[in-house]
Amino acid sequence: MTARYVPIAQPSVGDEEWQAIREPLRSGWLTGGPQVRSFEQAFARRHRVSRAVATTSCTTALHLALAALGIGPGDEVIVPAFTWIATANAVLYCGAKPVFVDVRPDTFNIDTDLIREAMTPRTRAVIPVHLFGLCADVNALRAEVGSSVFVVEDAACASGAALGDVPAGGLGKVACFSFHPRKSITTGEGGMLTTSDGDLADHAERLRNHGATEPKRPHDGEPLPYVMPDFDDLGYNYRMTDVQAAMGIVQLAKLDAFIAERDACAQWYSSHLAELAWLRVPTVPSGFRHAWQAYVTVVEEGAPLIRDELMMRLQQRGVETRPGTHSVPTVSYYRKHLRVDPSRYPVSMSLQERSMAIPLHNRMTSDDYSYVVESILDSIRF
Ligand SMILES: *Cc1c(COP(=O)(O)O)cnc(C)c1O
């Protein structure tokens, strides 16, 4: 037995991030200030949108996006069945109803052929998820839903991804990103909302800060000490700190290098796993730039081992794996409160049982990659 241990994901942070967070600590400006503004501007530039609004997570960015669009009780929002639970929860936070649509077995993303039958006169928005870093086919989606339904990208996994020459973040009306340590760039916790609609961005900014409207300043520019902000809307506190943003600026500058390295490693995996007919490797349709938040395989029916057994054997060898994600309709809360029938989403159910993410991150060595492949090959030899 070997002592090697390969974690599923590991953030790539080091001395540059450490140096960067010293500035807000030194100046004492800890909550959203100059660092947040710089991070927002750099993020918007990189994703070719006019505005970015930093938040405490992608979950809160999704809630802000839907709230700023005016989604509320009586509205329906289409979400893929196979996704992190936050996508659907954000719809519930607004008092609206998530309507699940199954995903495609090859891309793991929402099946645009099934959208039409899920639409009703109450459908106000659809949230395509760019799962594991591969953009959903937003062009096909838009053709299905028409122009009156808002497209809200769940780009949690997709910093730096693109569809054609359009980066994730600019494919819909508004998009939401995550900087959780499981994603390719991180601020610990953190998120970003992007849009090229200035009014929507202004609204999201106000809602991020309790719905506060800036007090009017007199012409000489000095704020009057006794004037407090007014509150037009029921807002939230979803503000990112300057400490997080200082780290985010450094991480963002590394994003393209991270993706290039992940892309090379993903291709290496795919060529070395190709001999296993029972293990399906991820698909990258032409014209898509995959950001490789995760490398997710599928253990096919008829494999020498079922997925769970393979995962156990890999764990014994120190190789960490995870199921791709949930089929949200199987989760107790959704079964109980929305009374959704999980069997109506057969592809999502099957992916929940058969998908397996294997380690892919920027702290892995080539020996680690070889070890993962060897361990998979060895696990079926006894
Ligand atoms: C990680 C993730 C989220 C939530 O991101 P947080 O920043 O942790 O709130 C939402 N949707 C998808 C698809 C994710 O993978």
The ligand as an ORCA input file, in Angstrom:
! r2SCAN-3c Opt
* xyz 0 1
  C     -20.957     25.683     -6.304
  C     -22.206     25.888     -7.019
  C     -23.163     26.825     -6.592
  C     -23.078     27.557     -5.295
  O     -21.940     28.343     -5.147
  P     -21.637     28.980     -3.715
  O     -20.639     30.054     -4.032
  O     -21.078     27.897     -2.870
  O     -22.896     29.524     -3.175
  C     -24.289     27.016     -7.370
  N     -24.480     26.330     -8.506
  C     -23.593     25.422     -8.959
  C     -23.848     24.704    -10.231
  C     -22.436     25.160     -8.219
  O     -21.580     24.224     -8.642
*
